[in-house]
Amino acid sequence: MWGWLRNEVDFRIRQWVRLRRGPARLPGESKAGLFGAAGAGGAAGAAEAERLVTTYGLQQWQMASGRTDFAASLFYAAMVEAALHGAQVALPDPLTVLDAGAGDWFYVRPLYGVLRSLGAAAPRQLSLDGVELDAYALYRGWRSRFDWAEAYVGGLPGVRYLPGDIRAYGRPAHLALMLFPFLFPADAQRWGLPRRCLQPGAVLAHVWSLVRPGGALLIANLGEAERQEQTRLLKEAGLQPVWRERFDSPLFSYEQPRFVTVVRRK
């Protein structure tokens, strides 16, 4: 009870103060040894990282990013790429995308590369919005999530980071992403959100309502318990996945498995 009360007070303060100090400075760490024989993913990780960097033009991100951000962001990009391939989602041009619950959006540049180029003869016109409820939470280096998101976006054309409740967002999208949404109270509480903000069924219904005819909703979940709960929520909403798989990659190692679901709108 006291944890929820503290979260409520702190959350209200953050929404009132709206801390912003300007874009954070990306560390530009060396990637030496990050992959390869001594790295996390061995030679397979190095080869996959090279493929993604080359295919999606991520050389600048490779130089500017931190080591952990670089590896984890490539994991996200490969995960989205695999899900879109697996579900046979053809991305239109121009393309409008919603990322619901973007956090600090550390993965936005690799995601942008995938969305612009996947299945296209030439880079498509892309409009990408990342919506984050708790954008003013204090983050690394005494900067807010908003500050870090600005740094990660780095002026990418057609990209917006939008603070606020996703249920107040109304622009239709060809593709909607929900990458690791909170489904259980313990997770929301641990990350500083008030209890009233945990409405996974309502959020799912609203995001789905924004998906255009012929579009798709891509959801990623963490661990078996979330996979089962997401299955229940989808069934409750009357949604039938067209593709659902566990995703593993030598790019980054997580303690719990990642599962990806794709739902198509007719």
N, C-alpha and C positions, 0 to 999 in steps of 0.2 A: 504493500500500500504506500509506504513512505517513498519507495523508489519511483512509483508512478507520479506521486505528488511533486517530488523534486524535478522529475522530467517535465512536468507541466509548467512549473515556474520557470525553469531554465529555458524551455522552448519559447515561452512568451517573451522572455527577456531578449532572446536572440532575434525574434521577429520584430521586436521594437527597435533594438540597436542596429540591426542589419549591418554587421561588421564587414567592411570592405576596405582593403588597403592597397588595392591594385594587384595586377597579375603577379603571382609568385615567380621566383626565378627557377627555371628548370636546371637540374644539377649537371647535365651533360657528362655523366659518368662513363668511364671506359667499359666496354662490353667484353674485354679480354677474359677468356675463361668462363664466360657466362654459359656458353654452350661448348660442345666439343667433348673430348674424352674426360676432362676434369669437371665439366659443367653439369648442370642439373639434368639435362636431357640427352647427354652423350652426342655422338655424331648425328643421330636422327634429329635431335633438337636443333643443332647447328644448320642442318640442311633445310629443315622446315622454316627456320627463321630467315635464311637466305632467300628461300622461295617467296615468302610473304613480302619481304622488303623489296625484292626485285619486281614482283608482280604488281604490287600496289603502290610503288613509289614512296617507300617509307625511309629513305636514306636520311632525310633531315631529322625525322623522329628518332632514328637510331643514334644520331649524334647528340641530340638535345636531351634525351630522356635519361632517367635514372635506371639502374640495372633491373630492379624489381619491376618498375613500371613498364619497362620495355618488354620483358618476358611475359608478364601477366597480360599486357595489352595485346600482344600477338596471340596469346591463348584465346582471348575474347574474339579477335578477328577470325581466327581459324574456326572457332566454334560457330559463329554466325555464318561463315562461308559454308561449312559442312551442313548446317541445318537447311540453308536455302537450297543447296544442291540436293540434299536428301528429299526434301519436300517438293522439289521441282518448281520452285517459285521463280518466275520470270519477272525481273524488275523492269518497270517501264521507264521511259525517258520523256519528260522530266519525272523525277521521283521525289515523293514527299514521305519523310520518315519521322516517327515519334519514338523517342527513347524515354520511357516512363520510369522515373527513379534513377536518375543518372549519377547520383553521388557526386564525387569530385570530377568525374568524367575522364579519368586517366587514360582510358582506352579510345578516346574519340578520334584521334588521328588514324590509327589502323582501321577503325570501324568506317571512317569516312572513305578511306582508300578502297575498302571492299565494296561499299555501297555505290561508289561512283563507277567502279570498273567491272564488277563481277558480271560476266556474260555479255559485256558490251564491246562493240568494235572500237568505240572511242568513249572517253569519259562522259558519262551522262550528267545532265543538270540535276543537282541534288539540293533539296531543302531538308535540313536535319535539325529538329528541336530536341533538346534534352531538358526535361522537367524534373526539378528536385524540390521536395517538400522542405527539407532542412538545409537549405543552401548556405545559411549563415552560421552553421556550427563551426566552432573553433577547431582548426586543423593544424597540420604540421607547420612549424615555423611561426606560430602565433598568427596564422592567416586563416581566413575562412575557406570553406569548400568553394565558395564563389571565386575567391582569389585564385585558387588552384585550377578551377575549371577554366577561368580566363586564360591562364598560362597554357593549359593543355590545348585549348581551342586555337590559340595563337593566330587569330585572324582568318581562319578557314572560311572561304566564301559560302554563304548560304547556311551557316551554322549559328544557332542561337542556344544559349544556356538560360533557362527561364526558372526563377525561383517561384514556388507556389504549389498548391494542391493540384494534383493531376486531374481531379474531378472538376476543376474550374477551367480546364483547358478544353478547347472546342474545335481545333482544326483537324479535319479528316486527313488520314494518312493512307498511303498505299501499303506501308509496312509499319507495324508497331512492335516495339521491343519492350519486354519486361525482364530485365536481366537480374535475377536473384532478388525478387521482391520479398519483403517480410511477410511471413505467413503465420508465425507464432508469437505470442506475447513476450516470451523471454528474449527473443531477438530484438524486437522493437524497444523493449526496456533497456537492454544492454547498449543499444545505439542511441539512447537519449530521447526517444520519441514518447509523447504522451499516449496513454492508452486509447484515447479517442481517435488517434491517427491510424490505428491498426484496423483497417476495414478491407481485407483482401478481396472479399467477394464483391463489394461495391466498386473497388478499383478495377478489378478484372472486367466487370460489366461495362464500366464507363470506357475503358480503353478499347474494348471490343466494339463498342458503339461507334468509335472513331475510324475503324478500319473500313476502307472503301470497298465496294463490290469488286471482286476479283483479287482483293488484297489478302494480307496474311498477318497473323499475330505470332510472334516468336517469344517463347518463355523459357528461361533457364532457371533451374532449381538446384539447390545445394543439399545433397544427401538423400537417403531413402525416405526419411520421414517427410521431408518437403515434397518429394515426388508423389507420395501417396496423398498428401493433403492437396496438392495441386490437381491431382486426378479427381478428387472429390469436388473441388471448386469448379472445375471444368464441367463435370457431370451435372452439378447443381445449376450451372448457367446454360445447360443444354448444348455445350460445345463438344464436338468430336474431333480429336486430333487426326491429322493426316500423316503425321510423322512424329515419332518419339523415340529417342535413343540416348544412351549414355555417351558422353563425349570425353575422350581422353586424348592427351597430346604430350609429346616429349618436351614441349615448350615450357611447361610449368607444372609443378607437382603440388597437388592439394591433398589435404588429409581426407576429405570426403569426396565422393564422386559427384560429377556434374551431369545433370540430365537436361535435355533440350526437347521442347515440344513445339510443334508448329500447327496452327489452326488456320484453315483457309475460309474466306468468305466467298460465297457463290455470287 
